[in-house]
Amino acid sequence: MNLKKKIRKHKIGNLSDLFLDNYPINSRFAESYRSLRSNINFSFLEKEFRSLLITSAGAEEGKSASTVNLSYTMAQAGKTTLMIDADLRKPMLNRITQNRNSAGLSGLLSGTFSADIQSGSLADFGVSDLFRLLSFQKKTGLLDLTDGKEKINIYFLHGELADVQWLTRPKEKKLATRLIKDKVLSKEQANEALTRGANTDQEMVSMLINMGIMREEKLAGFITLHMLEGLRIALQFKSGTFSFKKLPESHFEQSFFYPADLPNLYKQAVIGQEKLLYLQKEINASIIKTQVENLFLLPSGPRPPKPAELLDSERMSFLLSYLNRRFDILVIDSPPVLLASDALLIAPQTDGVLLIVKAGLMKREEIRKSVDQLRTANANLIGVALNQVDITKEGYYKYFSEYYKENE
């Protein structure tokens, strides 16, 4: 039976109307998707397969139906599978679910990740949440953190970490004390810098450099370890409050010394400690559990004014990375390659791309152009799936029927 006719007949109210359990297990339709699943698995024998982008050259080629049924077969195989409707221009998957409470993909990217974080409780927002949100929003300013005992100021410039100041740092762990202990700075030199107004670590560093007492390269290692220590203390906060104050860029140009790759420093500090209280809650609330075991859906959400900008963003990269850790497999439905650039933007972030081609619909030149564009985008094109083929013309129907008759 033609899938589109079946959809119209049932007037789809939920995802189950598309699933293969509406067909006999030995039907050609069901077997075709099991074979497709096997072929995809064979394509990833040398590495673990975690994410797949499904697209097409043009419209009406069956990519959304292929997304649903391929995801269904993967869930049946025991893999927790998340379908993501990344066709923000003409979504299909969100039309076939009765759940309308999800923020969806666009809602997460443009709404949740734009949350206002002027002030609040660390019981609602983890420190890692704040770092991520400030990064997504490209904020410039001062993040003040306190848990009642410790107080830490963290500076951001266009969303990137610029400085960490542990204001309640014990005297024995202060920068001047360590420099004196390691005999790279004398007490007299430290006192001179302090006398000239070096009240913070950044001011101390700038003063030592400007006075010609120490070179930047000699201070870099000390400052890096110093900041890393402050970051790790901040990431341990489980309660307390936060506030964020915007600052002009000129604040950083005057006195800040950047000794290391600070964004990478954060990645080192956060290993095993990234507690995303707010983001995890919001992302989980947007994911719909289907009636099929192991199968979940993240719908597209409201149509945004500029879909490509959302999909080609740090926010999207983070979300895919997060979801990859939670689910065994991500199957992403995207717009046709020749109609929008969206698929080309997402493709490099996935393990593989499957191009769906409806038999007799597109010209060879158009299909070839789609393949070329995917390869130019550094996509791992694992294959092309020919959809809605009339197999009776190839003599395959008789072979298929006799094969299953022998095994009944």
C-alpha positions in Angstrom: 0.0 0.0 0.0 1.2 3.5 -0.8 2.2 5.2 2.4 0.7 8.6 1.5 -2.7 7.0 0.8 -2.5 5.2 4.2 -1.8 8.6 5.9 -4.8 10.3 4.2 -7.0 7.4 5.1 -6.3 7.4 8.8 -6.2 11.3 9.1 -3.1 11.0 11.3 -3.6 12.0 14.9 -0.3 10.6 16.3 3.0 9.0 15.3 1.8 5.4 15.5 -0.2 5.9 12.2 3.2 6.0 10.4 4.9 3.1 12.2 5.7 -0.2 10.6 3.6 -2.1 13.1 0.6 -1.1 10.9 2.1 -3.5 8.3 2.6 -7.3 8.4 6.1 -8.1 9.7 6.9 -9.9 6.4 5.6 -7.2 4.2 7.9 -5.7 1.5 7.4 -2.3 3.1 8.6 -3.4 6.5 11.4 -5.5 5.2 12.7 -2.5 3.1 13.3 -0.5 6.3 14.9 -3.4 8.1 17.3 -3.8 5.2 18.0 -0.1 5.2 18.8 -0.2 8.9 21.2 -3.1 8.3 22.9 -1.3 5.5 23.4 1.8 7.6 24.9 -0.3 10.4 27.3 -1.9 7.9 28.4 1.5 6.9 29.6 2.1 10.5 31.5 -1.1 11.2 34.7 0.7 12.1 33.2 3.3 14.4 30.2 3.9 16.6 27.1 5.3 14.8 25.3 7.9 16.9 23.6 10.4 14.6 22.1 10.4 11.1 20.8 13.2 9.0 18.0 12.4 6.5 17.4 14.7 3.6 16.4 14.8 0.0 17.1 16.7 -3.2 13.6 18.2 -3.5 10.2 18.1 -1.9 7.8 15.3 -1.6 10.4 12.5 -1.8 9.4 10.8 1.5 12.2 11.9 3.8 10.0 12.5 6.8 8.3 9.1 6.4 11.7 7.5 6.1 12.8 9.3 9.2 9.9 7.9 11.2 10.1 4.3 10.0 13.9 4.1 10.1 13.8 5.4 13.7 11.1 2.9 14.5 13.3 0.0 13.3 16.2 1.3 15.4 14.1 1.5 18.5 12.8 -2.0 17.8 16.5 -3.1 17.9 16.8 -1.9 21.4 18.4 1.5 20.8 17.0 4.6 22.5 16.3 6.7 19.4 15.4 10.4 19.2 13.8 11.8 16.1 14.6 15.5 15.6 12.4 17.6 13.3 15.0 20.1 12.0 12.9 21.0 9.0 12.0 24.3 10.5 10.6 25.6 7.2 8.0 22.9 6.5 7.9 20.6 9.5 6.2 17.2 9.2 7.0 15.2 12.3 5.3 17.7 14.7 2.1 17.6 12.7 1.6 13.9 13.5 1.7 14.1 17.3 -1.1 15.3 19.6 1.3 16.7 22.1 1.4 20.5 21.7 3.2 21.3 25.0 6.8 21.0 23.7 8.9 24.1 23.0 10.4 22.1 20.2 13.8 22.6 18.5 13.2 26.3 17.6 11.8 27.0 21.0 14.9 25.6 22.7 17.3 27.4 20.4 15.7 30.8 20.4 13.7 30.9 23.7 15.2 28.6 26.3 18.8 29.4 25.4 18.0 33.2 25.5 16.8 33.1 29.1 17.3 36.3 31.0 19.9 35.7 33.8 20.2 39.0 35.5 20.0 37.4 39.0 18.7 34.3 40.7 19.3 31.2 42.8 21.9 28.6 42.1 19.3 26.1 43.1 17.5 26.8 39.8 20.6 27.5 37.6 23.8 25.6 37.9 27.0 27.5 37.4 27.5 25.6 34.1 24.0 26.7 33.0 25.1 30.3 33.5 28.4 29.8 31.6 26.5 28.2 28.7 23.8 30.9 28.5 26.2 33.8 28.7 28.2 32.1 25.9 25.1 31.5 23.7 24.0 35.2 24.2 27.5 36.6 23.6 27.3 38.7 26.8 29.9 41.1 28.1 30.0 41.7 31.8 30.5 40.4 35.3 29.0 37.3 36.8 28.9 37.5 40.6 28.6 34.1 42.4 28.3 33.4 46.1 27.3 30.4 48.2 27.3 32.3 51.5 30.9 31.3 52.3 32.9 31.8 49.1 32.5 34.7 46.6 33.8 34.6 43.0 33.6 37.1 40.2 33.8 35.8 36.6 34.2 38.2 33.7 32.9 37.5 30.2 33.8 39.2 26.9 31.4 38.5 24.0 30.3 35.3 25.8 33.9 34.1 26.3 35.6 33.7 29.7 37.9 36.6 30.3 38.9 36.4 34.0 38.2 34.6 37.2 38.6 36.3 40.6 38.2 34.2 43.7 37.6 37.1 46.1 37.6 35.0 49.3 40.7 33.1 48.3 42.8 32.2 51.4 46.0 34.3 51.8 48.2 31.2 51.3 46.6 30.7 47.9 46.8 34.3 46.7 49.0 34.9 43.6 51.6 37.1 45.4 52.1 34.5 48.1 52.7 31.7 45.5 55.0 33.8 43.4 57.1 34.6 46.5 57.0 31.0 47.6 58.3 29.8 44.2 61.0 32.5 44.4 60.0 34.3 41.2 59.0 37.4 43.1 60.5 39.0 46.2 58.5 40.3 49.1 59.7 43.8 48.3 58.5 43.6 44.7 55.1 42.3 45.8 54.8 45.1 48.4 55.7 47.7 45.8 53.0 46.4 43.4 50.5 46.4 46.2 51.4 49.9 47.3 50.7 51.1 43.8 47.2 49.9 44.0 47.2 46.2 42.9 44.2 45.2 44.9 43.2 42.3 42.6 45.1 39.5 40.9 44.5 41.2 37.5 45.9 44.5 38.8 48.8 42.7 40.4 49.7 41.0 37.1 49.4 44.3 35.1 51.5 46.1 37.7 54.3 43.5 37.6 54.4 43.6 33.8 54.2 47.4 33.5 56.9 47.8 36.2 59.2 45.4 34.2 59.5 43.1 37.2 58.1 40.0 35.3 57.5 39.0 31.7 54.1 37.8 30.5 55.4 34.4 29.5 56.7 33.8 33.0 53.4 34.8 34.6 51.2 32.8 32.1 51.5 29.5 33.8 50.8 30.9 37.3 47.8 32.8 36.1 46.4 29.8 34.3 46.6 27.6 37.3 45.3 30.4 39.5 42.2 30.9 37.4 41.6 27.1 37.0 41.5 26.8 40.8 38.9 29.6 41.1 36.8 28.0 38.3 36.8 24.7 40.1 35.6 26.3 43.3 32.8 28.0 41.5 31.7 24.8 39.8 31.3 23.2 43.2 28.6 25.7 44.3 25.4 23.8 44.9 23.5 26.7 46.5 23.7 30.4 46.8 22.9 33.3 44.5 24.1 34.9 41.3 23.8 38.2 39.5 25.1 39.5 36.2 26.1 43.1 35.4 26.8 44.3 31.9 30.1 46.0 31.3 31.5 48.0 28.4 34.3 46.5 26.3 36.6 49.3 27.4 36.7 47.7 30.8 38.6 44.8 29.4 40.9 46.7 27.1 42.5 48.8 29.9 43.8 46.3 32.4 43.1 42.7 31.5 45.9 40.2 30.8 45.0 37.0 28.9 47.6 34.4 29.6 45.9 31.3 28.1 43.0 29.9 26.1 40.4 30.7 28.8 37.5 29.0 27.0 39.6 25.8 26.8 40.5 26.3 30.5 36.8 26.1 31.3 36.5 22.9 29.4 39.3 21.4 31.5 37.7 22.6 34.7 34.2 21.3 33.8 35.1 17.7 33.0 32.8 15.5 35.0 31.3 18.5 36.8 29.0 20.2 34.3 25.6 20.3 36.1 23.0 21.8 33.8 20.0 22.1 36.2 18.1 24.6 34.1 19.0 23.5 30.6 18.6 19.8 31.3 15.1 20.4 32.7 14.0 22.5 29.7 15.4 20.1 27.1 13.9 17.1 28.8 10.5 18.9 28.9 10.6 19.4 25.2 11.2 15.8 24.3 8.0 13.7 23.6 7.9 10.0 24.5 6.0 8.1 21.8 3.9 5.0 22.3 6.8 2.9 21.0 9.4 1.7 23.5 12.8 3.5 23.1 11.4 6.0 20.6 11.3 9.7 21.3 10.6 12.9 19.4 11.9 16.5 19.5 9.4 18.4 17.3 10.4 21.5 15.3 8.6 24.1 17.4 7.4 27.5 16.1 8.7 28.6 12.7 11.6 31.0 13.3 12.2 34.0 11.0 15.7 32.8 10.1 16.0 29.0 10.4 19.5 28.8 8.9 21.0 31.1 11.6 19.5 29.0 14.4 20.8 25.7 12.9 24.2 27.1 12.2 24.8 28.2 15.7 26.8 27.3 18.9 23.4 26.6 20.4 22.6 23.9 17.9 26.0 22.3 18.3 25.6 22.2 22.0 22.1 20.7 21.8 23.2 18.0 19.4 26.2 17.2 21.6 24.0 17.0 24.7 21.3 14.8 23.0 24.1 12.5 21.7 25.1 11.8 25.2 21.5 11.0 26.3 20.3 8.9 23.4 21.9 6.0 21.6 20.9 7.3 18.2 19.7 10.7 16.8 17.8 10.6 13.5 17.4 14.2 12.1 14.8 15.2 9.5 16.0 18.3 7.5 14.8 20.4 4.6 15.7 19.3 1.0 19.2 20.2 -0.1 18.2 22.1 -3.2 15.6 24.2 -1.5 17.5 25.4 1.6 21.0 25.4 3.0 19.9 24.0 6.4 20.8 20.3 5.7 24.3 21.4 4.6 24.8 23.3 7.9 23.8 20.4 10.1 25.4 17.6 8.1 29.0 18.1 9.3 27.8 17.7 12.9 26.4 14.2 12.3 28.0 10.8 11.8 26.3 10.3 8.4 23.8 11.6 5.8 21.2 9.5 4.0 19.8 11.1 0.8 16.2 10.0 0.0 15.3 9.9 -3.7 11.7 9.2 -4.9 11.8 7.0 -8.0 11.0 9.0 -11.1 10.6 12.4 -9.4 13.9 14.2 -9.6 16.3 14.5 -12.6 19.7 12.9 -12.4 21.4 16.3 -12.6 19.5 17.5 -9.6 20.4 14.4 -7.6 24.0 14.8 -8.6 24.0 18.4 -7.6 22.6 17.5 -4.2 25.4 14.9 -3.7 28.0 17.4 -4.8 26.7 20.0 -2.3 26.7 17.6 0.6 30.3 16.5 -0.2 31.4 20.2 -0.4 29.9 20.7 3.0 32.1 17.9 4.4 29.1 15.6 5.0 29.6 11.9 5.3 27.2 10.8 2.7 26.7 7.1 3.5 24.3 6.4 0.6 21.2 7.2 -1.4 17.9 5.4 -0.6 15.5 5.0 -3.6 12.0 5.5 -2.3 8.6 4.2 -3.7 10.1 2.0 -6.3 7.7 -0.2 -8.3 9.5 -3.4 -7.7 7.1 -5.5 -9.8 8.7 -4.0 -12.9 12.0 -5.5 -11.9 10.8 -9.0 -11.3 11.6 -8.7 -7.6 8.0 -9.1 -6.4 7.9 -12.8 -7.3 11.2 -13.5 -5.7 10.2 -11.7 -2.5 6.8 -13.5 -2.2 8.3 -16.9 -2.8 11.1 -16.3 -0.3 8.7 -15.5 2.5 6.3 -18.3 1.5 9.2 -20.8 2.0 9.8 -19.4 5.4 6.2 -19.4 6.7 
